[in-house]
Amino acid sequence: LNLIALSLPLQAGDQVVVADDEFPSVVQPWVSLQNRGVRLVRVPVGRESDRNRLLSEAITDSVRVLAVSHVHWRTGGLIDLAALKKVCEQHDCHLIVDGVQAVGAVAVDAGMADAYCASVFKWLLSGFGLGFVSVSERLTEQLTPVFRGYANEAPSHDISYGHVNYPGIYALRMSLDYLQSVGWEHIHSRVASLAQRSISSLRERGFDVVTPDEGHAGIVSMRHPTSTQIARALAEQSIFVENGTSILRVSPHFYNTEDEVDRFVDAVARSV
Ligand SMILES: Cc1ncc(COP(=O)(O)O)c(C=O)c1O
């Protein structure tokens, strides 16, 4: 994202739109551009189900970039890439997507975005220190690489400038071989069904699930004022969840079972 942000010819008066609850890594690459007069517009998103509409409404002819997570790190909401692509095209705005919480959990058409980037540590089970970005031809033509090396001597528009993390790529290759052998359709449908089971069971117990029924991938989140205590109680039972700002988040993968989801929901119910 930083390579794209710093290589784009943004000028004073241009706007970049982000949701105000975005993961910091999606926001920070644009912050320093404010020194050049670029305006960073942070769109408040109250309810997850309003996210697509609110972001779409913020896109005007002055907006050059919409930077957005494909799946929201905290709420688990999955954006409507096709709808946002359409709005961005109408206003000649670049759609730049962070897919860290999506790739491997749901089928992704990276070509929907002008730039689609992701690290591989989460649903691809491939360790840290490696990421990839897919850049559209239209966007590539506009990039002036912020870093240059043997791989992108001027006048190249390619942002890849030198040697890359080959050990990481070998690890990714082995993980992808394994995941492929499990089968992507199987993985995606298991992730969808375990997430739906988590959402439904938590709702049945009366919990405030913030992940929308329609429009989610693998992350399921619930809001609770004692989320820190709940997370601690779960950890004592070897159930590991993410906790932050009163939101408890689980990410069941294809290898988890229905019984494990039920055990998690029972444990949450017992710990409140
Ligand atoms: C949406 C999102 N982007 C980026 C990251 C961080 O990834 P990295 O620092 O490997 O780019 C995370 C999680 O750590 C994330 O949830």
The ligand as a Gaussian input file, in Angstrom:
#p B3LYP/6-31G(d) Opt

LIG

0 1
 C       -6.532000      -5.296000       7.117000
 C       -5.124000      -5.569000       7.564000
 N       -4.102000      -5.049000       6.869000
 C       -2.824000      -5.276000       7.229000
 C       -2.521000      -6.047000       8.327000
 C       -1.082000      -6.188000       8.692000
 O       -0.418000      -6.857000       7.704000
 P        1.093000      -6.566000       7.323000
 O        1.691000      -5.749000       8.385000
 O        1.699000      -7.904000       7.199000
 O        0.997000      -5.863000       6.027000
 C       -3.552000      -6.614000       9.094000
 C       -3.350000      -7.450000      10.284000
 O       -2.329000      -7.570000      10.919000
 C       -4.878000      -6.353000       8.693000
 O       -5.908000      -6.851000       9.408000

